[in-house]
Amino acid sequence: MFHVAILEDDPRQAESLARMIEASPCASRVEIVGVAQPAVSLAEAFGDGVDILFVDIQLGEARATGIDLVDALAPRDGSMQVIYVSGYLEYASDVYRTKHTWFLPKPVEQSALDAALERAIDNLEQAQQQPLLVRASGSLIQILPQNIVYVESERRKVRIHERGRVIETYAKMSDMEASLPRQFARCHKSFLVNMSFISELRARDLVLLDGTVLPVSQRCHKALQRCFIDHVGRSV
């Protein structure tokens, strides 16, 4: 599930956008995690957990425009999809100063928002499937993230457990975590798991689809549980 934030200085406009997102056919694949006004919190809109940002361009009395804020604060690696929203069509060319997904003119039409949201999700899903290149045994090996079941570390080495093979390489666990998509989460200081392969999450361990049991530390359990629920997208 992808996280959406809205940066809009007019609370009514922000609430309207939120309702339209919730009414979109893509609603089951996203969760709104922040509706921020510029005077309140930019960190909420540009936080690490935000995948898709709807940002107004004219932000009231704020000196910076939405374009300025995206240029200064948004990550440049494509990990955040920016959708501009504005009633001023003269900004339609200015937005190309920054990397963005869509420009929505106000008043926003549901069909246009649906198309923008679907494009943003498609971009994020494609980015998640970009291969990793690792050095192992004197060779360069290409690995697709969706094929990785889990990663474990031992001192200066990591073992990447794919379906059918294990690749051992010199790397830091923190670097592996940063390189892999959001479907991966820490379950222990020495283990990183692909949540698509979790069959059961228990208090002190988890069971993978093939029956493998991995440890779950007390420190990681709460965050892992939250990430797992978000990843699956629904719970009872």
C-alpha positions as CSV (number, residue, x, y, z in Angstrom):
1,M,0.0,0.0,0.0
2,F,1.3,3.4,-1.0
3,H,1.1,6.5,1.3
4,V,-0.4,9.8,0.1
5,A,0.1,13.3,1.5
6,I,-1.7,16.5,0.6
7,L,-0.1,19.9,0.8
8,E,-2.8,22.6,0.5
9,D,-3.3,25.9,2.3
10,D,-7.1,25.8,2.0
11,P,-8.6,23.1,4.4
12,R,-11.7,22.8,2.3
13,Q,-9.7,22.1,-0.8
14,A,-7.6,19.6,1.0
15,E,-10.6,17.8,2.4
16,S,-12.2,17.7,-1.1
17,L,-9.0,16.1,-2.5
18,A,-9.0,13.6,0.2
19,R,-12.6,12.6,-0.5
20,M,-11.8,12.2,-4.2
21,I,-8.8,10.0,-3.4
22,E,-10.9,7.9,-1.2
23,A,-13.5,7.6,-4.1
24,S,-10.9,6.6,-6.7
25,P,-10.7,3.1,-8.1
26,C,-7.1,3.2,-6.8
27,A,-8.2,3.8,-3.2
28,S,-7.6,0.2,-2.0
29,R,-3.9,0.7,-3.0
30,V,-3.2,3.9,-1.1
31,E,-3.6,5.4,2.3
32,I,-3.8,9.1,3.2
33,V,-1.2,9.8,5.9
34,G,-1.1,13.6,6.0
35,V,-3.1,16.7,5.1
36,A,-0.7,19.5,5.9
37,Q,-0.9,23.3,5.7
38,P,2.4,25.0,4.9
39,A,2.3,27.0,8.1
40,V,1.9,23.8,10.2
41,S,4.3,21.1,8.9
42,L,6.3,20.6,5.8
43,A,7.9,17.5,7.4
44,E,4.5,15.8,7.2
45,A,4.3,16.3,3.5
46,F,7.9,15.5,2.6
47,G,8.4,12.7,5.2
48,D,10.2,9.5,4.4
49,G,6.9,7.5,4.4
50,V,5.2,9.6,1.7
51,D,5.1,8.0,-1.7
52,I,2.6,10.3,-3.5
53,L,2.3,14.0,-2.8
54,F,-0.6,16.2,-4.0
55,V,0.8,19.7,-3.7
56,D,-1.0,23.1,-4.4
57,I,1.2,25.6,-6.2
58,Q,-0.1,28.9,-4.7
59,L,0.2,28.4,-1.0
60,G,-1.5,31.5,0.3
61,E,0.8,34.0,2.0
62,A,3.7,31.5,2.0
63,R,6.7,33.0,0.1
64,A,7.6,29.7,-1.5
65,T,5.4,28.1,-4.1
66,G,4.6,24.4,-4.2
67,I,7.1,24.2,-7.1
68,D,9.8,25.8,-5.0
69,L,9.2,23.4,-2.1
70,V,9.3,20.3,-4.3
71,D,12.5,21.6,-5.9
72,A,14.1,22.1,-2.5
73,L,12.7,19.2,-0.4
74,A,11.5,16.3,-2.6
75,P,13.8,13.4,-3.2
76,R,15.3,13.3,-6.7
77,D,15.4,9.6,-7.1
78,G,11.7,9.1,-8.1
79,S,10.8,7.6,-4.8
80,M,8.1,10.3,-4.4
81,Q,5.5,10.9,-7.1
82,V,4.5,14.6,-7.2
83,I,1.1,15.6,-8.5
84,Y,0.6,19.4,-8.8
85,V,-2.8,21.0,-8.2
86,S,-3.5,24.6,-9.2
87,G,-6.2,26.9,-10.4
88,Y,-3.6,29.0,-12.2
89,L,-2.9,27.5,-15.6
90,E,0.1,29.8,-16.1
91,Y,2.0,27.4,-13.8
92,A,1.5,24.5,-16.2
93,S,4.9,25.1,-17.8
94,D,6.7,26.1,-14.6
95,V,6.2,22.7,-13.1
96,Y,8.7,21.2,-15.5
97,R,11.4,22.8,-13.4
98,T,10.9,19.7,-11.2
99,K,10.3,16.0,-11.7
100,H,6.6,15.4,-11.4
101,T,3.8,13.0,-12.4
102,W,0.8,15.1,-13.3
103,F,-0.6,18.6,-13.3
104,L,-4.3,18.8,-12.2
105,P,-6.1,22.1,-12.9
106,K,-8.7,23.3,-10.4
107,P,-11.6,22.5,-10.1
108,V,-10.2,19.0,-10.1
109,E,-12.3,16.4,-12.0
110,Q,-12.6,12.9,-10.5
111,S,-11.6,11.2,-13.8
112,A,-8.4,13.4,-14.0
113,L,-7.4,12.6,-10.4
114,D,-8.0,8.9,-11.0
115,A,-5.7,9.0,-14.0
116,A,-3.0,10.9,-12.1
117,L,-3.2,8.5,-9.1
118,E,-3.0,5.5,-11.3
119,R,0.0,6.8,-13.2
120,A,1.8,7.6,-9.9
121,I,1.1,4.1,-8.6
122,D,2.3,2.5,-11.9
123,N,5.5,4.5,-11.6
124,L,6.1,3.4,-8.1
125,E,5.5,-0.2,-8.8
126,Q,7.9,-0.1,-11.8
127,A,10.5,1.4,-9.6
128,Q,10.1,-1.4,-7.1
129,Q,11.1,-3.9,-9.7
130,Q,14.4,-2.3,-10.7
131,P,17.2,-5.0,-10.4
132,L,20.0,-4.8,-8.0
133,L,23.6,-5.5,-9.1
134,V,25.8,-7.2,-6.5
135,R,29.4,-8.6,-6.6
136,A,29.8,-12.2,-5.5
137,S,32.6,-14.7,-6.1
138,G,34.3,-12.4,-8.6
139,S,31.1,-11.9,-10.7
140,L,28.4,-9.3,-11.1
141,I,25.0,-10.7,-10.4
142,Q,21.7,-9.1,-11.3
143,I,18.9,-9.7,-8.8
144,L,15.3,-8.8,-9.1
145,P,13.9,-7.6,-5.7
146,Q,10.6,-9.6,-6.1
147,N,12.6,-12.8,-6.1
148,I,14.4,-12.1,-2.8
149,V,12.7,-13.9,0.1
150,Y,14.9,-12.5,2.9
151,V,18.4,-11.1,3.6
152,E,20.5,-12.0,6.6
153,S,23.8,-10.4,7.8
154,E,26.8,-11.9,9.5
155,R,29.6,-9.4,10.3
156,R,30.7,-7.8,7.1
157,K,28.7,-10.2,4.8
158,V,25.1,-10.5,3.8
159,R,23.3,-13.5,2.4
160,I,20.6,-12.8,-0.1
161,H,18.1,-15.7,0.0
162,E,16.3,-16.0,-3.3
163,R,13.9,-18.7,-4.3
164,G,16.3,-21.5,-5.3
165,R,19.7,-19.9,-4.5
166,V,21.6,-18.0,-1.9
167,I,24.1,-15.2,-2.9
168,E,26.7,-14.1,-0.4
169,T,28.4,-10.7,-0.8
170,Y,30.2,-8.0,1.2
171,A,27.7,-5.3,2.1
172,K,26.2,-3.4,5.0
173,M,22.6,-4.3,6.0
174,S,21.7,-0.6,6.1
175,D,22.8,-0.2,2.5
176,M,20.7,-3.3,1.5
177,E,17.7,-1.9,3.3
178,A,18.0,1.5,1.5
179,S,18.3,-0.2,-1.9
180,L,15.3,-2.5,-1.6
181,P,11.6,-1.4,-2.1
182,R,9.1,-0.8,0.6
183,Q,7.9,-4.5,0.6
184,F,11.1,-5.2,2.6
185,A,11.1,-4.6,6.4
186,R,13.5,-5.3,9.3
187,C,12.3,-8.2,11.6
188,H,15.6,-8.3,13.5
189,K,18.9,-6.4,13.4
190,S,20.3,-9.2,11.3
191,F,17.3,-10.0,9.1
192,L,15.4,-8.1,6.4
193,V,12.3,-9.9,5.1
194,N,10.2,-9.5,1.9
195,M,6.7,-9.2,3.4
196,S,5.1,-10.8,0.3
197,F,6.6,-14.1,1.6
198,I,5.3,-13.9,5.2
199,S,2.8,-16.5,6.0
200,E,2.4,-15.8,9.7
201,L,3.7,-13.0,12.0
202,R,4.0,-14.1,15.7
203,A,5.2,-12.4,18.8
204,R,8.8,-13.5,18.6
205,D,9.2,-14.9,15.1
206,L,7.6,-15.2,11.7
207,V,6.9,-18.0,9.3
208,L,7.6,-17.8,5.6
209,L,5.5,-19.4,2.9
210,D,8.0,-22.3,2.6
211,G,8.0,-22.9,6.4
212,T,11.2,-21.1,7.2
213,V,11.1,-19.4,10.6
214,L,12.9,-16.1,11.1
215,P,13.4,-14.3,14.4
216,V,11.5,-11.1,15.3
217,S,13.1,-8.8,17.8
218,Q,11.0,-6.9,20.4
219,R,12.4,-3.7,19.0
220,C,11.3,-4.5,15.4
221,H,7.9,-6.1,16.1
222,K,5.6,-3.1,16.3
223,A,7.0,-1.4,13.2
224,L,7.0,-4.7,11.3
225,Q,3.4,-5.4,12.3
226,R,2.3,-2.0,11.0
227,C,4.2,-2.4,7.8
228,F,2.8,-5.9,7.2
229,I,-0.7,-4.6,7.6
230,D,-0.1,-1.7,5.2
231,H,1.6,-4.1,2.7
232,V,-1.3,-6.6,2.7
233,G,-3.8,-3.7,2.6
234,R,-6.5,-5.0,4.7
235,S,-7.0,-6.8,8.1
236,V,-9.9,-8.2,10.1
